[in-house]
Amino acid sequence: MRNSRRSAVDPFIVMDVMEAARVAEAAGRHIIHMEVGQPGTPAPAGALEAVTREMAAQPMGYTVALGIPELRARIARLYKDWYNVDLDPARVIVTPGSSGAFLLAFAALFDNGDRVGIGAPGYPSYRQILKALGLDPVVIDAAAENRLQPVPDDLPEGLDGLMVASPANPTATMLDRGALSALIGAAADRDVSFISDEIYHGIEYHRKAVSALEISDDVYVINSFSKYFSMTGWRVGWMVVPEAHVRVVERLAQNMFICAPHVGQIAALAAMQCGGELQANLAVYAENRRLMLEGLPTAGFGSIAPPDGAFYVYADVHDLTDDSRAFAAEILRHAGVAVTPGLDFDEARGAGTLRFSYARSTGDIREGLTRLKDFMGRR
């Protein structure tokens, strides 16, 4: 039986690193995980309590395709609380993680062969999902002087869509209001559909991330409960779309997914009431970030992107290697620290970069930095 051409996507390298780390742990080694963008904390206690209560009270069947109305209303209120944006809950669509939102957005906005611009370095699954849907990902090499974010002058002609992320993965850099406005304006001038990935909003350190909805209603915005709300495995995300697009996306969601996981939606609604616990998590990330910014240069990783948000440090290691995948394997083997090769995020330049995640406990970060310094001292 043959495979389709659309199935010929590249592996998600960080998942391969996770598997190599798992094998090492199964062999009895203690591995420090700096590879995966996953909070080390569980879902908030209030979310777990709500799930326990609701599972005893109802069978957790299908919900409507757009999501539980109470959750959609609460998400809309978040935009008022965080950005002072009055958002109609009817424009909020609950999805099976942000990955489900990407599928719905790409299917709703683009036809086979359409060209969608994505910045590099950037989240690798954008590129692979676009390819699997028969779309043409157009990689836009972002420059260091622009904080590794695309700018209007970078945009090629002939785009049908543009997707940006702020804070970004892997760089953790953010677009300020002027930079984001310029990109949205350039897309509008060219009749290019604009998608803003805001999955790391809430995890910022010195200034609040700007939502595309503060600038325009004629955009798609994607977010998730995975990062700030510490609910990766619950698989609940959301998207905000223009009013005229709601029914289009609803029809796709009905047929693709039926609905996001009911139990995850219950947990997500309760998690939004757990601000104290979530801010405590953020305080841990802030301390971890401080340690990384001090410790990585001391260990020999001195050329790093400015991490405005999220929980990543993206390091240029061209002076150390021309094969980041082999270098990451060497670090895992000799230091017991799992890190992600930059090839996952930038096919052209990623052989000379690494991503370090600091989403785990502060104790793990301290130990990981000690191991990295010892390893680099012996290398």
C-alpha positions in Angstrom: 0.0 0.0 0.0 1.5 3.3 -1.0 1.9 6.5 1.1 0.6 9.9 0.1 3.0 12.6 -0.9 1.4 14.8 1.8 2.6 12.3 4.4 6.3 13.0 3.6 6.8 15.4 6.5 10.0 15.7 8.6 10.2 14.3 12.1 9.8 16.6 15.0 13.4 16.4 16.3 12.6 17.3 19.9 10.4 14.2 20.1 13.4 12.1 19.0 15.5 13.8 21.7 12.8 13.0 24.3 12.9 9.4 23.2 16.7 9.3 23.5 16.4 10.8 27.0 13.7 8.2 27.9 16.0 5.4 26.8 18.8 6.8 29.0 16.5 7.1 32.0 15.3 3.5 31.4 18.9 2.5 31.6 19.2 4.1 35.0 20.6 7.5 34.2 19.3 10.8 35.7 18.5 13.2 32.9 17.9 16.9 33.2 15.2 17.9 30.7 16.0 21.1 28.9 14.6 19.9 25.6 10.9 20.0 25.8 8.6 23.0 26.1 6.5 21.6 28.8 5.8 23.0 32.2 7.2 20.9 35.0 4.1 21.7 37.0 0.7 19.9 36.9 -2.6 21.4 36.0 -3.8 23.9 38.7 -5.3 22.3 41.8 -8.6 23.9 41.1 -8.7 22.3 37.7 -8.1 18.9 39.1 -10.8 19.3 41.7 -13.3 20.4 39.1 -12.6 17.4 37.0 -13.0 15.0 39.9 -16.3 16.6 40.8 -17.7 16.8 37.3 -16.6 13.2 36.4 -18.7 12.0 39.3 -21.7 14.0 38.2 -21.8 13.5 34.4 -20.7 11.0 31.7 -18.3 13.5 29.9 -19.9 13.0 26.5 -19.5 15.2 23.4 -19.8 18.9 23.8 -20.9 21.2 21.0 -18.2 21.7 18.3 -17.4 25.3 19.3 -16.8 24.4 23.0 -18.6 24.7 26.3 -20.4 28.1 26.2 -19.1 29.0 29.7 -15.5 28.3 28.7 -15.9 30.5 25.5 -17.3 33.3 27.6 -14.5 33.0 30.2 -11.9 33.1 27.4 -13.5 36.2 26.0 -13.3 37.8 29.4 -9.6 37.1 29.5 -9.1 39.4 26.6 -10.7 42.2 28.6 -8.6 41.4 31.6 -5.3 41.1 29.8 -5.6 43.5 26.8 -8.7 45.6 27.5 -10.3 44.1 24.3 -14.1 43.7 24.3 -14.5 40.3 22.6 -17.8 38.6 21.6 -17.6 35.0 23.0 -19.3 33.9 19.7 -15.9 34.5 18.0 -14.1 32.1 20.4 -13.7 28.5 19.2 -12.3 25.8 21.6 -10.0 23.4 19.9 -8.1 20.1 20.6 -4.9 22.0 21.6 -3.3 24.7 19.5 -2.4 22.0 17.0 -6.1 21.5 16.3 -6.5 25.2 15.9 -3.6 25.3 13.3 -5.4 22.6 11.3 -8.7 24.4 11.4 -7.1 27.8 10.6 -5.1 26.5 7.6 -8.1 24.5 6.3 -10.5 27.5 6.7 -8.2 30.1 5.1 -6.2 28.4 2.4 -6.6 26.3 -0.7 -4.3 23.6 -2.1 -1.0 25.1 -3.1 -1.5 28.4 -1.3 1.7 30.0 0.0 1.9 30.7 3.7 4.8 32.7 5.2 6.4 31.5 8.4 9.4 33.0 10.2 12.7 31.1 10.7 13.7 30.2 13.3 10.2 29.0 14.2 8.0 26.2 15.5 8.7 23.3 13.1 5.2 21.9 13.1 3.9 25.0 11.3 5.9 23.9 8.3 5.0 20.2 8.5 1.3 20.7 9.0 1.2 23.1 6.0 2.9 20.5 3.9 0.6 17.7 5.1 -2.4 19.9 4.0 -1.0 20.4 0.5 0.0 24.0 1.2 3.4 25.6 0.5 5.3 26.9 3.6 7.4 29.9 2.6 10.2 30.2 5.1 11.2 33.8 5.9 14.7 34.0 7.4 14.5 36.5 10.3 17.5 38.6 11.1 19.2 39.0 14.5 18.9 42.8 14.3 15.1 42.3 14.2 15.2 40.0 17.2 14.8 37.0 15.0 11.2 38.1 14.1 10.0 38.8 10.5 9.5 42.4 9.4 7.5 43.8 6.5 10.6 44.2 4.3 11.2 40.4 4.7 7.9 39.4 3.1 8.1 37.9 -0.4 5.6 38.6 -3.0 2.8 36.2 -3.7 1.9 35.1 -0.2 -1.6 34.0 0.6 -1.0 33.9 4.4 1.4 35.0 7.1 1.8 33.4 10.5 3.8 34.9 13.3 4.4 34.0 17.0 5.1 36.3 19.9 6.6 35.2 22.3 8.2 32.9 19.7 9.4 29.4 19.9 12.4 28.8 20.0 13.7 32.4 20.4 11.4 33.6 23.1 11.5 37.1 21.5 8.4 39.3 21.3 6.9 41.7 18.8 6.1 45.1 20.3 3.0 46.9 19.2 4.7 48.8 16.5 6.3 45.7 15.0 3.1 43.7 15.1 1.0 46.5 13.7 3.5 46.9 10.8 3.2 43.2 9.9 -0.6 43.2 10.2 -0.8 46.3 8.1 1.6 44.8 5.4 -0.6 41.7 5.3 -3.8 43.7 4.9 -2.3 45.8 2.1 -1.4 42.6 0.2 -4.7 40.8 1.0 -2.7 38.2 3.0 -4.5 36.3 5.7 -2.9 36.9 9.1 -2.5 34.3 11.9 -1.1 35.2 15.3 0.2 32.3 17.5 -0.1 33.6 21.1 0.3 30.3 22.9 3.0 31.8 25.3 1.0 34.8 26.3 1.0 35.1 30.1 4.6 34.0 30.3 6.3 37.4 30.0 8.9 39.0 32.2 9.3 42.8 31.7 6.4 43.8 29.5 3.1 42.4 28.5 2.8 40.6 25.1 0.6 42.4 22.6 -2.3 40.5 21.1 -3.1 40.9 17.4 -6.7 41.5 18.6 -5.6 44.8 20.1 -4.7 46.0 16.6 -7.3 44.3 14.2 -10.4 42.1 14.2 -9.5 40.8 10.7 -7.0 38.2 12.0 -7.0 34.7 13.4 -5.5 34.4 16.9 -4.5 31.0 18.3 -3.8 30.2 22.0 -3.8 27.2 24.3 -4.0 26.0 27.9 -0.8 24.1 27.5 1.8 26.7 28.6 0.7 29.5 31.0 -2.1 27.3 32.3 0.2 24.2 32.6 -2.1 21.8 30.9 -0.1 20.3 28.0 -1.6 16.8 28.0 -5.2 17.9 28.5 -5.3 19.0 24.8 -7.4 22.2 25.0 -6.7 25.3 23.0 -8.7 28.0 21.4 -8.8 30.4 18.4 -10.5 33.7 17.8 -11.7 34.4 14.3 -13.6 37.2 12.6 -17.4 37.0 13.0 -17.9 36.0 9.4 -15.6 33.0 9.8 -17.2 31.4 12.8 -19.6 29.1 10.9 -16.9 28.1 8.4 -14.6 27.0 11.2 -17.5 25.4 13.1 -18.3 23.1 10.1 -14.7 22.1 9.8 -14.5 21.4 13.6 -17.7 19.3 13.5 -16.2 17.0 10.9 -12.6 17.0 11.9 -12.8 16.7 15.7 -16.5 16.7 16.8 -15.2 18.7 19.8 -12.3 19.3 22.1 -12.0 16.8 25.0 -14.9 17.4 27.4 -12.8 16.7 30.5 -10.1 19.1 29.3 -12.6 21.8 28.8 -13.9 21.4 32.4 -10.3 21.6 33.6 -9.6 24.6 31.5 -12.6 26.6 32.8 -11.5 25.9 36.4 -7.9 26.7 35.6 -8.8 30.2 34.6 -9.8 30.9 38.2 -6.4 29.8 39.6 -4.5 33.0 39.1 -2.5 32.7 42.3 -1.1 29.3 41.4 -0.4 30.3 37.9 1.5 33.4 38.9 3.5 31.3 41.3 4.5 29.2 38.3 5.5 32.3 36.5 7.8 33.3 39.4 9.6 30.0 39.0 10.1 30.6 35.3 11.4 34.1 36.1 14.0 32.7 38.5 14.9 29.9 36.1 15.4 32.5 33.4 17.7 34.6 35.6 19.8 31.5 36.3 20.0 30.6 32.6 21.0 34.1 31.6 23.8 34.0 34.1 24.7 30.3 33.8 24.7 29.6 30.1 27.4 32.2 29.2 29.5 31.0 32.1 29.2 27.5 30.7 30.3 28.7 27.2 27.0 29.5 25.5 27.3 33.2 25.3 25.5 34.2 22.1 21.8 34.1 22.9 18.6 35.7 21.7 16.9 38.0 24.2 14.3 35.9 25.9 11.3 38.3 26.4 8.8 35.6 27.2 8.1 31.8 27.1 10.7 29.6 28.8 13.4 29.2 26.2 16.9 30.4 25.5 18.0 30.1 21.9 21.8 30.0 21.6 24.1 30.5 18.6 26.8 27.7 18.8 28.4 28.1 15.4 31.7 28.6 17.2 31.3 25.1 18.8 29.7 22.9 16.1 28.4 22.7 12.6 26.1 19.8 13.5 23.7 20.8 16.3 22.0 17.4 16.3 25.3 15.6 16.9 26.2 18.2 19.5 22.9 17.7 21.4 23.5 14.0 21.4 27.0 14.5 22.8 25.6 16.7 25.6 23.0 14.1 26.4 25.5 11.3 26.4 28.2 13.0 28.4 26.4 15.5 30.5 23.0 13.9 31.0 21.2 17.1 29.8 18.7 16.9 27.0 18.6 20.0 24.7 17.1 20.6 21.3 19.1 21.0 18.1 18.3 24.2 16.2 17.7 22.1 13.0 14.2 21.6 14.3 13.5 25.3 14.0 15.7 26.6 11.1 16.7 24.2 8.3 19.1 26.7 6.8 20.9 28.0 10.0 19.9 25.5 12.7 23.0 23.4 12.4 24.7 26.0 14.5 22.0 26.7 17.2 20.5 25.0 20.3 17.4 25.6 22.2 17.4 25.3 26.0 14.1 25.1 27.9 13.8 26.2 31.5 10.3 25.0 32.2 11.2 22.5 34.8 12.0 23.0 38.5 14.6 25.5 39.7 16.5 22.6 41.2 16.7 20.9 37.8 17.9 24.1 36.1 20.6 24.6 38.7 21.8 21.0 38.2 21.6 21.2 34.5 23.7 24.3 34.3 26.3 22.7 36.6 26.4 19.7 34.3 26.7 21.9 31.2 29.6 23.9 32.7 31.4 20.7 33.7 30.8 19.1 30.2 32.1 22.2 28.4 35.1 22.4 30.7 36.1 18.8 29.7 35.3 19.1 26.0 
